[in-house]
Amino acid sequence: MSRFVETMVTTANAGGRQRGMVTGEPREPVRRTWFEVHERARRVAGGLVEAGLRPGGAVAVLAGAPELIAPTVQGVWLAGGSVTMLHQPTPRTDLAKWAEDTLRVLGMIGSSLVVLGEPFDGVGPVLDEHRIAYRTITGLLEAEPLPEPVATDEDALALLQLTSGSTAEPKAVKITHGNLYSNVSAMVERAEFDFDTDVMVSWLPLFHDMGMVGFLTVPMTFGVELVKITPVEFLSGPLVWPELISRYRGTTTAAPNFAYAIVGRRLARVDDDDAYDLSTLRIALNGAEPIDPTAVASFTDAGARFGMPAECVFPAYGLAEATLAVSFAPLFTGLTVDVVEAGPLEQGDKAVAVPEGDPRRDTDQVRRFAVLGRPLAGLEARILGEDGARGEREVGEIQLRGEAVSPGYLTVDGPLDTRDADGWFPTGDIGYVVDGQLVICGRKKDVIILGGRNVYPTDIERAASSVSGVRAGNAVAVRIDAGTRRERFAVVLESTVAGDDDAERVLAKEVAARVRDAVDARPYAVVVLPKGSLPKTPSGKVKRAATAVQYREQIDSRA
């Protein structure tokens, strides 16, 4: 039995009899101890083995209800299989196309079985039509329990995490039992979890690595109390998040930039100073790259009225290829922003610090980046440039090596290695090190090269988002004619004024001027779109490359 499964089983039979998982909030809350979840998982495991699952087999899961997903994924692990959370169809999804894409994913991961649960029971006929075998979670829960976990070694696959690219060209990150154990152990150690007193509150989707690994696998493995709702429940009423933190005395949560910004704005409009009690919150993790200081400030400023300490903000760096977490900022230090000179950064790949009190700190002559802490135990990082390893405050690509780093990918064209002969994984993220802590500037593929300057799209996007009328978090800077002497950029954004030609022209002009002031370059074009137009990943991040392709015609027409 792997260390990961052994720890989970031991937890279920010890502390898991007291602590557990609350689901069904805010309408019909139900609490099950981790022991009860484990007993249900044994039934799922028995049903999977009865259905033909063999050690090392891949199981694809399509479900949204956390109370069903928890015993299902644990059941797969008890039965010796690996879990793949499928991309979920939405009300606007073409189900026939979704089924074709799902077939490609199943072929890629070598799975012949889909496990189906709420709210996706209704896609059963579509699966039947395409001859995709499936079992329902409710049916598996009626099976005879598996007497003992199937023996699993450290190199066996536990999780095949689909990346957020096109489902027509799927790719899955291979996460082994050893990867999982190393990373979840390192996370609870660095975050100084107290398994008896900490309470995790989350609405993050379980098809995303932060939701699945950080806010289901961690508490299920170590027996931490968990309050879990779905993204739909959060988006239907964002203030349910602080309500649950208050009600359950939550200590640990996480979200991307946009959610902190939304809740910050909603909290600021609450009249009753006693409406919430956020004083118990010690970790509010933000792992978005890059972290938006404005979104963080709106959250902490509004939360202060309800007792929330600003120091609970917990910047982090993570990616699926490292299982989940790469680095955590020091506990209870809040958000530390490194302010650097724009010129040396863009023209010389050097992060020259601008000291406190320097008047330039309040101008467009600087760039601001969150400091994301030191790598977790079992991981090491280096910064590599074209001329070799980089030193302190020298910018280059971040590479990782260690126990939590995935051995490779599965693709439709076969497996791919993630690591070189020495075990290093090139992340594609550009950054630097300051006092041993990692700082992320942006993605290598997204950097815009203008006259020898490296302009980071996040600087453009922040400038555009500062203009009134631009939806927060919904401005995208995209490269045009990348890699040529004519390389330029455009800004594509969402706004409520979309459709009003005159208002669009005024907004586009204001955005172009604000961007020019911020990065000393004017966009090739500014495209204004209605709400919901920008292509995004399942976790809500904008897709820059997909935006450039999808809206190239509009970009050229507005140039």
N, C-alpha and C positions, 0 to 999 in steps of 0.2 A: 504494500500500500504506500502511495506517495506521501510525503510529509504534509502536503496540502490536504488530501482527503483524510489522513489520520487526524490532523488538527481539527478539521470540521466535525468529524464523528465524535472525537473526544469532547469537544465543546458542547455538542448537542446533548451529550449524556451527563454533563457537569453543569456549568453555569447556564447552559442553554435551557435548563428547566425553569429558570427564573426570568431570564431576559428573552425578548422576542421581537416580533415585527407587527406593527399596526398598519393595516390597510383599510381602504374604504372611506377614509375621510374625504370630504367633510360631512357626507350624508349618513353613511352606515358603517362606522368604524368597527373593525374586527381585529382582535389581537390574538396571535398564536405565538407560543414560545418557540424558540429555535428547536427544542426537542420535538414539538408537534410538527414543525416544518420538516424535520428530519424523518419522522415517522411517515409522513406523506411522501417524502422523497424516496423512501424505501419501496413504497408501492409503485411509484412511477418507474423506478429502476427495475422492479420485477416485471412490470408490464412491457418495458422496452426489451428486456432479455427475451421475454415470451414472444415479442414481435420480431425477433431475429437479430437484435443488436449484438454485435460481437465486440470484444475488446479492441479498442482503437477505431471503432466505427464512428462516423460523423452523423450527428442529429441536428437538423435544422428546426428552429423554433419560431413560430409566428404567433405571438400573443402580446397583449398589452397590459393585462391585469397582473400587478405585482404579486398578489397572493397565489396566482397560478404559476408565474414564472419562477419564483423562488424554489418550490419543491421540484419543478421540472428540471432546472439546470443542475441542482444538486443530485437529482435522480440520475441524470445522464452521467455525472462524474462517478457516482456510486457504481454504475453499471460499466464503467471503464470507457465511456465514449467521450467525444468532444462536442462542444456546443457551438452552433452558429446562429446568431439572432438575425433573422431575415429582415430585409428592408420592408417596412410596413406600407401597404397601400392606403391611400387617403380617399376621401369621397370623390376627388377629381381624377383618381387614377384609372387608366384604361386597364381593366383587369386581365384582358387577353394579353396585352403587352407585358403586364406585370408577371403573368404566369410564364411567358416565354423567358423573361429575364430570370425568374426563379429557377427554371429548368437549367439555365446556364450556370447559375450559382451551385445548384445541386450537383451538376456534373463536375464542376471545378473542385468541390470539396469531397467528392466521392460519396455522396449521401443518396440513399434511396428512400429516406423517410423524413416526413415533415410532421412535427408535433404542433397541433393547432389548439388555440385557446381564445377566450374572450379578449377583445371584441371582434375577433376575426373568424368566428365559427362559420359565418356566412360565405366564406370563400371556398368552402368544401366542394360545392358543385363545380367551381372553376378548376380546382385541382383534379377532380374526377375527370373532367373533360380533357385535361391534358395528361391523364394517366400518371399523376403524381400521387404516390402512396402517402397516406397520412393516418395519424391516430389523434384522437382528441385527448386533451389533458384530463378532462373529467372521466373519460373512459379508463385511462391509465391509472387514475387514482383508485379504481375499483379492483385492481389486480392484487395478487398475493405479494406481500413484501419480499424483497430480496433478502435472504438470510444474512449474507456477509458482503461487504464491498468487493468488487472484482479487483484483483491485484493490478496495480498500475505503477510503472516506474517514473522516474523524474523527467525523462525525455519524452514521455507520451504527451500527445496533444490534448489540452484541456479546453481551449477556446480558439475558434477561428473567427477573428474580429474583422468583419467586412469594412473596407475603407469607404470613405464618403464620396468616391468618384462615381462615374456613371454605372448603373446596374447592368447596362449592356456590355460593359467591359469590366467585369468584377475583379476584385483582388482581395484576398484575405490574409491578414497577419497571423502567423502561426504562434500561438502562445502555449508553452508547455506547462506541465505541473510544476516543474522546477522554476520556470519564469514567474508563475503566479505566486508561489510560496515566497520567493525572494522579495518580490515587490510589495505584496501585502504586508509582509513582516516588517520591511523597511519603513513603510508608510506609518504603521501604528507606532513604531519605535520613535520616528522623528516627530510625529504629532503628539507623542506622549499620551496615548490613549489610556484611560482608566476604564477597563471593560465593565466594571461594576457601576460606574456613575455616568459615563458619557451617553448622550442621546443624539443619534444622527437623524436629521430631518432632510428629506430629499423629494424633489419632483422630477429629477433628471430621467430621460428615457433610458430604458434598460437595453436598447439596441446600440447605445453609445458606450464607449469604454469607460468614461467617468461614471456613468450610471451603473453599468454592470459590474465593473471591478471595484470602483471606489465606494459605491453606495448600495451594493448588495453582497458582493463576494466578501468584502472586508468584514461587515458586521456578522454575516452568516458564518464566517470562518472562526471568528474570535468571540462571538456571543455578545455583540454590542446592541443595545436597544435601538430599533430603527422605526421611524415613522415614514411611510412611503406612499406618495400619491403619484398620479400620472401627469405628464406634461399638459394634457387636455384640461385636467382639473386646475392646474396652475394658471394656464392661459385664460380659462373661463372667469377667473377671479384672482388676480395676482396676490391680493392681500391674504389669501388663505395661507400663504407661506409664513409670514410673520405671526399669523394666528396660531399655526401649529407649533412654531418655536415657542410661543408664549404658553400654550396649553400644556405641552409636554416637557417644558423646561429644556428645550433643545440646546445642545452645546456645539454641534458641528453641522455645517451645511456647505453647499457649494452651488455655483451657478456661473454662467457666462456673463459677459459685460451687459448685454441688453437687459437681462433680468434684474440685475442690480439697479440699472438706470430706471426701469419701469417701476420697481417697488419703491425706490427712493422718491420718485415723483408722487406716487400714490400716498406714501406715508406722510409726505409734506403737506398733503391736503386733509389729513385726518384732524378733526377738531379736538377730540378727547385725548388729553395727555396720558390718561390711564388705559387707553384702548389696548395697548400691548405691553408686554414685559420682555425685553430682549436682553436683559442683563446677564443671562446665563450663557450667552453665545461667546464661545472662545475661539472658534475657527469658522470663518466665512471664506471658503477657498475660492479663488479665482484663477483658473488655469488657461484663460483665453490668451492667445498670442496675437497682438500684444494687449496687455491689460490697459484699459482706458482709465486714467486717473480721474477724469470728469465723472464717469459713471460710478466709480468707487466713492468719490466725494459726495455725490448726491445721495448715495445709500447711507454712508456714515453720518452725514450731517442730519439727515432726516431721522435716522435711528437713534441718535444721541438723546432725543427727547423721550425715548422709551427705554433709556438705560443701557443702550448698546454701546460697548466700548469700541472706539475706532480702531484699537489695536487688534481686534479680532480678525480684521482683513488679513487673508493668508495667501499671498501670491505664490504661484507654483508654475512649474514647467512640466509638461508631460506629452506623451505621444504613444500611440498603440504599439509601435515597434519596441518600446521599452516596457511593455505590458500596460503601464499607465503612467506612473509618476517618475520623473527624472530628478527634480529638485523641489524642495520646499524652502520658503523663506524662514528665518528664525521665528519661533513662536512668539506671539504677542508683541511684535514690533510694528505691525501694520504694514502699510504700503510705503516702501522706500523708492523714491524716484531719482534716477541718475540723470543729471542735466549735463549735456555735452555740447560742444561747439559744432554747428552744422557743417562748416567748411571742411575741417580735417576729417570728419566722419564721411562726408560724401565724396571727397576728392583724394583722401589718403588712407581710408580705412582705419582711422585712429579715433578713439573715443576720448577726447580731451575734456576733462571735467571743468565745468564752470562753477566757481566757488559761491557759497552762500553770500548774499549781499551784493553780488555783481549785478549791475543794472541790466545786463544782457539776458538774465534769466527770465525776464518778462517780455522778451522780444521774439521775433521769428528767426533770430540768429542762432537759436539753440534747438536741440531735439531732446525729448524726454522719454526715458525708458524705465520700466519697472525692474527692480532688482529681485531675482527669483530664487536666491538661496544656493546652497551647496548641493551637489549630487547626493542622493540617498546612499545608504550603505549598500555595497555590492555593485555600485556603478561608478565609473570614472568618465570624465569628459575632457576633450581637448579641442582647441581652436586651430583649424588648419587653413592656411592660405595657399595661393598658387606657389609660393616660395617656401612652403613648409610650415612648421608649427609656429603659432603666433604667441606673443607674450601678453602680459597684463595690458588691458585696454587696447589691444590690437584686434581688429575685426576680421572674422573669417567664418568658415562653416563649422558648426558644432558637430563633433563626432562623439559617439558613445561606445562604451565597452563594459560588459559585466553580466552578472547572473540573470538579470531581468530582461536582457536584450533578446528579442525574438531571433530564432535561427533562420527565418525566411518567410517568403510569401507563397501562397498558392495563387496561380493565375489560370486563365482559360488555356494558355499556351504551355502550362507546366509550372513546376516550382522554380522559385528564384531565391538565391541567397540574399540575406540582408547584410552580412558581415564579410570583411575582407579576410585575408589569410591570417592576420594578426588579431582578428576578432572585433575590429572597429566598424561601426555602423555610421555612414554619413547621413545626417538627419535632413539635410536640405534647408536647415534653419541657419540664418546668419546672425552672429552675435559676438560677444566678448566676455571676458572675465574681469571682475573688479573685486578685490579682496577675497578671492576664492569663490565668489558667487557668480552665477550665470546671468547674463542679460541678453535678451532676444531683440534684434532689430527688425527682422522680417524673414520672409521666405526667399530663398535664393532665386527661385523661378519667377518671383513677382517683382524683383528689383528693377526699377526703370533707369536706364542709362542715358543721361542727357549731357552731351558735350564732355564726357569723361567723369561726370558726377554720378554717384549711386544714390538715386532718390527712392526712398522707401514709400510704398503706396499708403501705409498707415498715416504718414504725415499729411499726405494729400487728403485722405479720407477724413481725418480729424478737422482739417481746415474747412472742408466742404460741409461737414456736419455741424459746424459752429454757426452756419448761416440759418437764420430763422426761416422755417418752411421746409427744411430738409428733415426727413424722418431720421431720428437718432439711430445710428448703427446701420443705416441703409444707404450709404454712399460708397461707391466702389471706384477705385482708380485702376484702370486697365492699360496694359502696354499695347501700343499700336506699332506694327512693323518692327517687332522685337528682333534685336540682333543685327539690324541694318543701320546704315548711316542716317536713315530718316526716322529712327526710333522716336516715338512720341507717346503721349498718354491722353486718355480721355477720362471724364468723370461721368458715371452713370448713377443716378440717384432716384429715390422715391420721394414723392411729395403729394400732399393733398391738393396742390394747385394743378396737378397734371390734367390735361384736357383743356385748360384755359390758355390759349396761345400767348396772349399778352403777359399773363402772370408767369408763364413758363420762361418767356424771354427775360423778364426782369430777374427771376430767380437764377437763371443760368448766368446772367451777367454778374450778379452778386457773388455767385460761387466762383466763377473764373477769377474775379478780382481778389477774393479772399485766398484762393489757392496760390495765385501769383505772389501775393504778399508773403505767404507762408514758406514757399519752396523756391521762389525766384524763377518760376517757369509757368507759362500760361497753358492750360489744357487745350489740346487739339479740338475738343468739342465737349459740351456738357449736355447730357441727355436726361430729361425729366420723365419719370415713369409713375404710374399709379401704384398704390400700396399693393404689395404681394407680387410684384413683377420680377424682382431679382432672383436668379437661381441661387439656392442655398443647399448646404449639406443637411443631412438628417439632424445634426446637432444645432442647426441654425446659423452656421457661419456662411458668409457670402462666398460665392465661387467666382473668383476674378476671371480666370481663363474662360469659363463657360459664359460669363457675362459678355466678354469681348467678342466671342463668336456669335452669340445669340442676337446681340444688338449692334453688330458691325454696320449694317445698312443704315440704321438711325444715326449712328456716330458719324458716318461719312456725310450724311445729308445735313447734319448740323454744323459741320466744320466750316 
